[in-house]
Amino acid sequence: MRIITILLSLFISSTVLYAENNKSLSLAYLVREARIKSTHPPLLLLLHGYGSNEADLFSFAPQLPDKFLVISAQAPNKLATNSYAWYPLNFEAGQPAFKVADFEKSRKQLLNFIEELKKKYTIDTTQIYLCGFSQGAVMSYAIALTQPEIVKGIAVMSGRIPEELKPMVSKSSALKNVRLFISHGKNDPVINYATALAAVDFLHTLGLIPLFKSYEAVHEINAAMFNDLLEWLNQSDKK
């Protein structure tokens, strides 16, 4: 299910800033320090897709806005060498299924990891952004919709809102303050485009108006998607 296509040749300079895998917290992660010196930089937390790992989205780190401390987390469930998942999936019925208990466990692990990051790094806790692809996008929804007070915004790329998540949505007024960016390929064979439209409709019922972008693309992050993401992130100091 790792079908992510990243057109990095359009973006990456000759120097790619990779960090060694950090295992000092409950989840392993890679880090890029903020390039604009600040005592309390905003945080951008990257969440990879099913079967991938923390190095995948971290490939974008050199091009992400300089103001952010960028953290790319490794999901807790190991599938194979260099292959991880936020929660196990069962494909026996033809469509991916999961146990709510596994989903909830991962959601709590991610919440705990965010709290650990707050303690280790002197970040601006009012400026925490999540950016997830595929299953990482689902986890971004899971955090923002259940604990909206801890995030300023989420960028959802090729993701969905599972039915199992909807009863867990917070009633807090903080939900109305979460910034939302959604991108999805119209030809996505993994997470159907219709699920993205359904997610937007559901968010509207909550009084939320996400920035929604669609593309003639499959299950991927291409140049147009990345450029739109950068534009949205560069406006992160706005409502």
C-alpha positions as CSV (number, residue, x, y, z in Angstrom):
1,M,0.0,0.0,0.0
2,R,3.1,2.2,-0.1
3,I,2.3,3.8,-3.4
4,I,3.6,7.3,-2.7
5,T,5.1,9.1,-5.7
6,I,7.2,12.1,-4.6
7,L,8.5,14.4,-7.4
8,L,11.5,15.6,-5.3
9,S,13.6,16.4,-8.4
10,L,11.6,19.6,-8.7
11,F,12.4,20.7,-5.2
12,I,15.4,19.3,-3.5
13,S,18.7,21.1,-3.6
14,S,22.0,19.4,-3.7
15,T,22.1,19.3,0.1
16,V,19.5,17.0,1.8
17,L,19.2,17.6,5.5
18,Y,18.7,14.2,7.0
19,A,19.1,13.6,10.8
20,E,20.0,10.4,12.5
21,N,17.0,8.5,13.9
22,N,16.2,9.8,17.4
23,K,15.0,7.2,19.8
24,S,15.0,9.2,23.0
25,L,11.1,9.5,23.1
26,S,8.3,6.9,22.9
27,L,8.4,7.0,19.1
28,A,11.5,7.1,16.9
29,Y,11.7,10.2,14.8
30,L,13.8,12.4,12.5
31,V,14.3,16.1,13.2
32,R,15.1,19.3,11.3
33,E,15.7,22.3,13.4
34,A,14.0,25.5,12.6
35,R,16.2,27.6,10.3
36,I,14.8,30.9,11.6
37,K,16.1,31.3,15.1
38,S,13.4,31.5,17.6
39,T,13.1,30.7,21.3
40,H,9.7,29.0,20.6
41,P,9.4,27.8,17.0
42,P,6.2,26.3,15.6
43,L,6.1,22.6,15.2
44,L,5.4,20.6,12.0
45,L,4.9,16.9,12.8
46,L,5.0,14.6,9.7
47,L,3.1,11.3,9.8
48,H,3.8,8.7,7.1
49,G,1.5,6.2,5.5
50,Y,0.9,2.5,6.0
51,G,3.9,0.4,5.3
52,S,6.3,3.4,5.1
53,N,8.6,4.9,7.7
54,E,9.7,8.2,9.1
55,A,12.3,8.9,6.3
56,D,9.5,9.1,3.7
57,L,7.9,12.4,4.3
58,F,11.1,13.7,5.9
59,S,12.5,13.8,2.3
60,F,10.6,17.1,2.1
61,A,12.3,18.6,5.1
62,P,14.8,20.8,3.1
63,Q,11.9,22.5,1.4
64,L,9.5,23.0,4.3
65,P,9.2,26.5,5.7
66,D,12.2,27.6,7.7
67,K,10.2,28.8,10.7
68,F,9.1,25.2,11.6
69,L,10.8,22.7,13.8
70,V,10.1,19.7,11.6
71,I,9.7,16.3,13.3
72,S,8.9,13.1,11.3
73,A,7.6,10.3,13.5
74,Q,7.9,6.5,13.0
75,A,4.6,4.7,13.5
76,P,4.7,2.2,16.4
77,N,3.6,-1.0,14.6
78,K,6.4,-2.8,12.7
79,L,5.2,-4.7,9.6
80,A,8.6,-5.6,8.1
81,T,12.1,-4.1,7.8
82,N,11.7,-0.3,7.4
83,S,7.9,-0.8,7.2
84,Y,5.6,0.5,9.8
85,A,1.9,1.2,10.4
86,W,0.0,3.5,12.8
87,Y,-2.5,0.6,13.4
88,P,-2.8,-2.9,11.8
89,L,-5.1,-3.3,8.7
90,N,-6.9,-6.5,7.7
91,F,-7.5,-6.9,3.9
92,E,-9.3,-10.2,4.0
93,A,-12.7,-8.6,3.0
94,G,-11.1,-6.8,0.1
95,Q,-11.2,-3.4,1.9
96,P,-8.9,-2.4,4.7
97,A,-10.5,-3.0,8.1
98,F,-9.1,-2.3,11.6
99,K,-9.9,-2.8,15.2
100,V,-11.1,0.3,17.0
101,A,-9.0,-0.7,20.0
102,D,-5.8,-0.7,17.8
103,F,-6.8,2.7,16.4
104,E,-7.5,4.2,19.8
105,K,-4.2,2.8,21.2
106,S,-2.3,4.5,18.4
107,R,-4.2,7.8,18.8
108,K,-3.2,7.9,22.5
109,Q,0.4,7.0,21.6
110,L,0.6,9.9,19.2
111,L,-1.0,12.3,21.8
112,N,1.6,11.1,24.3
113,F,4.4,11.7,21.8
114,I,3.2,15.2,21.2
115,E,3.3,15.9,24.9
116,E,6.8,14.5,25.0
117,L,7.9,16.8,22.2
118,K,6.5,19.8,24.1
119,K,8.7,18.9,27.0
120,K,11.9,18.2,25.0
121,Y,11.7,21.1,22.6
122,T,10.8,24.7,23.5
123,I,8.1,24.9,20.8
124,D,5.3,27.4,20.5
125,T,2.5,25.1,21.8
126,T,-0.1,27.3,20.2
127,Q,1.4,26.6,16.8
128,I,1.5,22.8,16.4
129,Y,0.7,21.5,12.9
130,L,0.3,17.9,11.7
131,C,0.9,16.8,8.1
132,G,0.0,13.2,7.2
133,F,-0.2,11.1,4.1
134,S,-2.7,8.2,3.8
135,Q,-2.9,6.4,7.1
136,G,-0.8,9.3,8.6
137,A,-3.6,11.6,7.3
138,V,-6.2,9.5,9.2
139,M,-4.1,10.0,12.3
140,S,-4.0,13.7,11.7
141,Y,-7.8,13.8,11.6
142,A,-7.9,11.6,14.7
143,I,-5.8,14.1,16.7
144,A,-7.5,17.3,15.4
145,L,-11.1,16.1,15.7
146,T,-10.7,14.6,19.2
147,Q,-8.2,17.0,20.8
148,P,-8.6,20.2,18.8
149,E,-7.1,22.4,21.6
150,I,-3.6,21.0,21.0
151,V,-3.2,21.7,17.3
152,K,-3.4,24.8,15.2
153,G,-3.9,23.0,11.9
154,I,-3.6,19.8,10.0
155,A,-2.6,19.0,6.4
156,V,-4.4,15.9,5.1
157,M,-2.9,14.3,2.0
158,S,-4.8,11.3,0.4
159,G,-6.6,10.5,3.6
160,R,-10.1,9.8,5.0
161,I,-12.2,10.1,8.1
162,P,-13.2,6.6,9.2
163,E,-16.7,6.1,10.5
164,E,-15.2,4.8,13.7
165,L,-13.7,8.2,14.4
166,K,-16.9,10.2,14.0
167,P,-18.5,9.4,17.4
168,M,-15.2,10.5,19.0
169,V,-15.3,14.0,17.6
170,S,-14.9,16.7,20.3
171,K,-17.7,19.0,21.3
172,S,-15.1,21.7,22.3
173,S,-15.4,25.2,20.7
174,A,-11.7,24.8,20.0
175,L,-12.6,22.7,17.0
176,K,-13.8,25.8,15.1
177,N,-10.3,27.2,15.3
178,V,-8.4,24.3,13.6
179,R,-7.0,25.2,10.2
180,L,-7.6,22.4,7.6
181,F,-5.8,21.6,4.3
182,I,-7.0,18.6,2.3
183,S,-5.5,17.3,-0.9
184,H,-6.5,14.2,-2.9
185,G,-6.0,12.7,-6.3
186,K,-9.1,12.1,-8.3
187,N,-7.7,8.8,-9.6
188,D,-6.6,7.4,-6.2
189,P,-7.0,3.6,-6.3
190,V,-6.1,3.2,-2.6
191,I,-8.3,5.7,-0.8
192,N,-11.1,6.6,-3.2
193,Y,-11.6,10.2,-4.2
194,A,-15.2,9.9,-3.0
195,T,-14.0,9.4,0.6
196,A,-12.2,12.8,0.4
197,L,-15.4,14.5,-0.7
198,A,-17.3,12.7,2.1
199,A,-14.7,14.0,4.6
200,V,-15.2,17.5,3.4
201,D,-19.0,17.1,3.7
202,F,-18.6,15.8,7.3
203,L,-16.4,18.7,8.3
204,H,-19.0,21.1,7.0
205,T,-21.5,19.5,9.3
206,L,-19.1,20.5,12.2
207,G,-19.0,24.0,11.0
208,L,-15.5,23.7,9.5
209,I,-14.5,24.9,6.1
210,P,-11.2,23.2,4.9
211,L,-9.1,24.3,2.0
212,F,-9.8,21.4,-0.4
213,K,-7.6,20.8,-3.4
214,S,-8.0,18.0,-6.0
215,Y,-5.7,16.8,-8.7
216,E,-5.5,14.5,-11.7
217,A,-3.4,12.1,-9.6
218,V,-3.3,8.7,-7.9
219,H,-2.2,7.8,-4.4
220,E,0.7,10.2,-4.3
221,I,2.3,13.5,-3.5
222,N,3.1,15.3,-6.7
223,A,4.6,18.7,-7.5
224,A,1.3,20.5,-7.5
225,M,0.2,19.0,-4.2
226,F,3.5,19.9,-2.6
227,N,3.4,23.5,-3.8
228,D,-0.2,23.9,-2.5
229,L,0.9,22.5,0.9
230,L,3.8,24.9,1.1
231,E,1.6,27.9,0.3
232,W,-0.8,26.8,3.0
233,L,2.0,26.3,5.6
234,N,3.5,29.6,4.8
235,Q,0.2,31.2,5.9
236,S,0.2,29.3,9.2
237,D,0.4,32.4,11.2
238,K,-3.1,33.3,9.9
239,K,-6.5,32.0,10.9
